[in-house]
Amino acid sequence: MNQHKTPLFTGLLNHIEKNPIAFHIPGHKQGKAAEPTFRNFLGDAVFSIDLINIEPLDDLHHPHAIIKDAQELAAYAFGADYTYFSVQGTSGAIMTMVLSVCNPGDKIIVPRNVHKSVTSAIIFSGAIPIFIQPELDEKLGISHGITPNSVKKAIKAHPDTKAVLVINPTYFGVAADLEEIVRISHIYDIPVLVDEAHGVHIHFHEELPLSAMQAGADLSATSVHKLGGSLTQSSILNLQGTRVSHKKVQTIMSMLTTTSTSYLLLASLDTARKQLATNGFTLVDEALRLANDTRKQINSLNYVYCAADEIIGTEAAYSFDPTKLIISVKDLGITGYDAEVWLRENFSIEVELSDLYNILCIITPADTKESAGKLVHALKRLDESNTETICGKDVQVSIPDIPLLALTPRDAFYAETEIIPFCSAAGRISAESIMVYPPGIPIFIPGEIITEENINYIHKNIRAGLPVQGLQDETLETIHVIKEHKPFT
């Protein structure tokens, strides 16, 4: 297939060249009715292709023309049998994956460090999560992947499982032995679903972890917008094999997708696919070299450490994406959040995320030696300015154990609840989720029994200034729990 073609974007250009008189939405009609300041900032070109699914432009819900052609080119580029464009982000694609394989009461094996969209999908589907605790990196204080052995044990304990969900790679760029997990799961004819939100580029360079399609997975939700060059909120869902019905996937995707699909997002997917398929290796290769050079410079500092290939060596940390700069600042005696704020206030540098121990910076083809050099310079200043707070001792890294699941997440979400003080919620069944976002990993979810350890861990993150969220009460002082009914006397 000719990967230089962009049927969707080209189709849009051909349509607007005809200068049609529009009596359809959107009401701004090529920007004519848009607020002038905003229109001038974006430019006429953006508004000209902000169109709706009229017949010449195909329909994402029933693609048969330019969208179908663009999706087929994407499927070929990613090694899939079918590719579906998502304008609901990867969250929408992840929910589609889970809802395509799970009915109410079905079991699904998932890592504990899943994104909140997986939790939402489990609630919507009525599935029962079988959680696997990912491997914890004691030095960095982050979770890696799940091991093939843990997946095998979970399947043997729950042979009626309907799917295995894997993160490949994690937010921090670490990948488990996905190929072996797929092999084990397929022995039991269980489909493997992959959250590949942070791995669109790995398919195009052999020095990076295997992509989901390369490893033989059945479905993968991939954020093209995160690291592939498309506009924010645009993603794809890849499918291969016959374990999951492609017609059902299309149906579920349609159910979760707006009927007012953005052609700006769709066109950006079409053109990003072209760039990845035709020039992806070169672009990723340049980003890899810049990332490795930047890492080397960071590691020449005294107390700041940037993880490299030394974190590889287990089945849970089987391979690594070096474009993710995991920068540990715990030896400075500060939190990752402290470092994030310092970099923002002193150098106008914004990081991808921070946690109790690290900041995460991402190198992409958009970065240059100049931008990377500014990061190194800023970290050098940070390294030098914290000499009075340096700990010089190991920091104990820990995460709470997985709470016990007392009710299915769906039953808990819809159950009769009561509001109690969060500080006294230990022992009660939660009707809400709570997480640190980003990355959005749940501390507990609806249906789980809250522990004192959970509460202490949450307070630890709050004291560090990290973005704890999820409860309806944004002050985090109260929580909805399952209402307890006293027996009649």
N, C-alpha and C positions, 0 to 999 in steps of 0.2 A: 504494500500500500504506500502511496506517495504521502509521506509524513510532512512534506512542505505545504500541502494543501490545508486551507482553513475554511471548510465549507460553510460553517455557521457564520463566522465573521464576514466572509466574502458575500454570503447571502444577504446579510444586513446591509452591506455597502451597496450591493446591486439594487436593493429595494429603495434605499433613500436617494439613489441617483435618479430614480424615476420621478422624484419629487411628488409623491402622491398627496392628494388632499385628504386629510385624516378627519373622519367623524367618529373616532373611537378613542378610548383611553390609551395612555395617560393624558390627563386634561391639560398638562402644560404644552402639549403639541409641539414637540421639538424645541422646547424652552421658551416659546413665545409668551406663555403665561406664567413663567417662573419668576421669582423675585429677582430683580435685575442684578443686585450685588452678587448673589449666589450664581446666577447664570454667567456673569462675566468672569467669575473666579474659575468655574468649571470649563467654560468654553462651549461653543455651539455643538462641537462634535460629540460630546458626551450626551447631550440631550437628543441629538439626532438619532441615536441608536437605542435610546431608552424607550423601547417599544413593547408591544403586547403580542400575544400569540394569535395573530391574524393568520389566515391560511398561507400566504406566501412565506411566512417565517416559521412554519411548523409548530408543533405543540409538544412540550416536554412530557406531558401526560400520555400522549399517544404519538410518539415520534415516528415519522415515515419519510421525512425529506432531509433538510439540512441538519437538523439536530440528530437524526438517526445516523447520517453520514459522519458527523463529528464524533459521535459516541463510538462508532465502529473503528474509526481511526485511533481513538483513545484506547480501545480494547486491544488493538494490535500493538500499540506502543507499550502497554503495561503487561502484555502477555496474558490477557484475560479472554474468556469467551464472550463476556458481555460487560460493558461499562455503562453506568448510569450517572448522569450529571446531577449534582445536588446543589440547589440554591439555599438549602437549609443548613449549610455547613456540614462538617463531619459528624456533628451531633445528630443531625437528621439521618445521615447514612448509618451511623451506629445503631440508632433506634430501629431503622429498617432491617438491619441484619438480625437483631434479636427477635423482633416481631415476626420475621419470616420463618423462624425455626422453632419458636416456643409458643405453646398454648398455655392457658391457665393450669397451674400445677406441674408443669414440666420443669425439670432440673437443668441448670446450665452452670458449667464450671467456669469460674472467673477469678482472676487475680484480685487480691484485696485492693491494690493500687489502681483500680479502674477509674475512668473519668465519670463525672456525675451523670453524663448522658446514658451510661450503661445502667446506673441505678434507676434512672427515669424509665428506661426501656423495660427493666424488670418489673417495675410497678405497673406500667401500661399492659404488659403481657400477662401478668399474674404468675410469672415464672418463680421458681425457687432457686436462689443463688447458692451454689456450693463454692465457698470461698477457699482459695489457696493463698497462704501468706507468701509474698515474694521474698527473695533473699535480701537481707539487709546488709548494706555496706557499712561496717562499723566505723570506718575512717571518715567517710563523707556524710554519713547519716541520711542516705537516700535508699530507696527501694530499687532493686534491679528487676529481673524477670522471674518467671516461675520455671522450675526444672521439669524436664521430661518425666523424671521419676515421680515427682509430686502429681503430675497429671495422670500418670498410670495408676498411682494409688487411688486418686480420686475417682477415676473411671471404674476401677475394681470395686470400690466401696459403693458406687452409685452407677451400676451398669445401665440403668434406664435414662441416663443423661442424654439430652437432646443436642447439646453443642458444647464446644470448648472455645472460650474466648481468650485471646492472647494479645498483649500489647507489644508491638514490634515496629520500631524500638520504643523505649520509654521516653518520657519527656526529656530525660537527661542523655538520651542517645545510646542507651545500653540495650542490647538484644539478647534474648535467650536462644537456645538451640531450637529455633522454630521448625526446622526441617524434621527433627526427631520428634517433636511434639505432634506434628502433622502425621508422621508415619504411625505413631502409636494410636492416635485418635482414629485414623482411617482403618486400622486393624479391626476396630469395633464399629466401623461404618458411622462414626460420629463426625459431623462437619466441624471444621475449624474456622472461626470468625476472628478477624484480626483488626484491632484498632491500630491503624497505621497513620494516625494523625500527624506524627512527626517524622514520616519517612517517605515522602513522595519522591525524593531525590535518590534514595538508596538503590532504586531499580536500575539506575543509569551509570553506576560505577562499581567495578568489581572489588574495590578496596573497602566498600561499605558493607554492612550486614545484608544478608539476603532479603529481598522483598517478599511480601506475602505470596504473590503469584509465583515467584521463583521457587519458594519453599513448598508449593503445592497446596496452599490453603484454599478453602472454598470461597470465602468472601473476605474482602478487605475494604475498610472505609479509610480513605486517604485524603488528607488536607492538601490540595494543590495550592491553596492560598497561603499556607504557612511557609512552605519552603520551595514552592514550584513556580512562583511568579504570577499567579492569577489574583484576582481581587478578593478581598476579605469576604468570607461567607461562601466561597465557591469551593466545592469538593467533588470527589467522585466515589462511586461504589463499584468495585470490581468483583466479578464472579467467574469462577471456572468450575468445570465438572458438572455432575448431575445430582449430587446429593441434596442440593437446594434448588427448587424450581425457579427458573429465571422469570417465569410469568408471575409467580407469587411475589417475587421481589419487586417487579415493576408495579404490581398492584399496591403493595404496602408503601412503596416509595411515593406513589401518587396520592395515597391517603394522607401522608404526612407532609406533602408539599403544597405550598400556596398555588392557586390557579393563576395568580398574577406573577408569573415567573420573570425574573430580571434578565433581560437579554444582555445587559452589561456584564453580569456575572457569567452567563453562558458563553459569551464571546471571549471573555478572558480565559475561560477553561480551554476553549478551542485553540487559542493562540499560545497559551502556556504549554499545552500538549505538544504543539509544533516545535516550540523552542527546546523542550526537554528531549523530544525524540530525535531532533536533528543536531542539537548542539549540547545536549545534557552532559555528556561525558566531559567535554572541555570546560564547561562552566563549573561543574562539581569539582573537577580536578584542580582548578584554580582556587576554589574556596578551600579545598583540603590543604593545599600548600600554604595558603595564608593562615589558616587556623593552626597548623602545626608550628609555623614560625612564631605566631603570636603566643602559643602555649609555651614554647621554649623561652621566650623573653619573660613571660610571667613567672616561670619557674626559676629564673635567675634572681628573683627578689628574695628577701629574707624570710618572710613569714606568711606570704600568700602562696597558695599551692593550686595548680591547675591540673586536674586528673588527666592521665594519658592511658596508654595501652596496659599499664600495670593493673588496671581494675579488671581486665579480662583474665579468665582462668578457671571459671566454673561454668556449669551448664546454664546458670541463671545470668551470668555475664559472659556470654559466649563470644560476642563481638561488639564493636563500639563504633559510633559515628564521631570522628574527631572534630567535625564542624561545631559540635556542642562543647563550649568551654565551661566546664564545671569548676568554678573557682571557690575554693574553700578559704574562709576568713576566720575560722574558729580559733586559730593560733594567735590572732590579734586580740582575742578577748572580746570580740564584738559579734553580733549576729549578722546573718546575711541581709536582714532588713536594714540594720544600721548602715551596712556598706551601700545598699541600694540608695538610701536617702542621701548619704554623703556624696556619692557619685552624681546624683541628680543636682544637689544644691551647689556643688563646687565645680562640676565640669559639664553640666547639662547632658550627662550620659544616662540613658535609660536601659535597664537590663530586662531580660525576658521574665525572670522571676527571682525571688529570694526566699530562703527558708531560714531555719534556726542556725544553719551552719554555712550556707553557700549562697552565691549568686550564680545565675546561669546566663551566659551570653552566647548568642548564635551568630556564626559567620556564614554568610551566603554570598552568591556571586555579586551582590550589590556592594559588598565591602571592598575597601582598598587598603593598601599599606598605610595610608594616611589615617583613615578612621580607626584601624586596628592599633596604630601607633598612639593615638590619643587615649585609647583604653589602657594600653600598657603604661603610658605616662601617668594617667590618673591613679592606677593601682600602685605605681611606685610611690606616689605622693601619699596615698592611703597607708601603704606599708611603713613609710617613714614617720607619719604623723601619729601613729598609735603606739609608739615605743613605751609609753607609760602604762598602757592597758594590756600589754602582751602577757598572756597566761603562762606560757612555757610549760603547760601540762596537758595531758590528754583530757578531752571532753567526752563524757559518757553519752553515747548516742543510743537512743531507744525510741521505739514506737509502741503504741498499745497493742495488746493481743486482740485478735478478732473477737468481737462480742458474740454471745450466743444468740442465735436467731430463734425467737419464740413464736413469731407469726410470720406469714409470708409478707414481703414488703407491701404488696397490694392490699391485703387484708388490713394491715396496720395503717396504711395511708387513708383508707376509707372507714376505719373504725370510729366508734364514739370516743372522744378524747376529753381530757381536762388539762388545764394550764397550771403548772406548778413552778416554783422557783428552780432554776437550772442547778443551783448549787446543791439542792437536796434531791436530785433526780436519780441518784444511784439506786439500782435495783428495779427501776421502772422500765417498762417497754416503750421505746421511743416511737412517736408517730411522725417524726421529722428526720431529715438528714442534716448533718453538719460536717463541714470540711474546711480545709485551707485552700483557697482558690486565688491564683493558680497554685498547684496544678489541678485541684478539684478532686483529690482522693478522699473518699469518705472516712471519717473517724467512726461514725456509726450511721446506720440507715434505718428507715422505718421497719419496725418488727424486731429490732435487736435490743437486748437488755443493756441499759446504760451502766457502766461501771465507774467506780471512783477513779480508776486509772484514766478512763476517757476524760472525765471532768478535769483532772489535774493536767493532762496533756493539752487540753483546749486552753486552759488558763495560762499555761506556759507559752503557747503561741500568741495569745492575746497580749500578754505582758511584753513579748518581743515585738509587738506592733504588726504582726502578720495578719493577712486578710482572712479571718475566720468568718464563715458565712453559711447560710442555709436555713437557719431558724427564722420563723415568721417574726419573732421579736428581734429586731436588728440590734438591740442593746445586749442581746445574749443573756438577759437576766431571767427569762422564763422560757419554758419549753412545753410543747404539746406532747402528752404521753397518753397511752391507752387508759381509758377510765376504768377504775377498779370498782366492782359492784360488791357491796357488803351482803353477806348471806342474810336471809330472813330469819328472824328469831321468833 
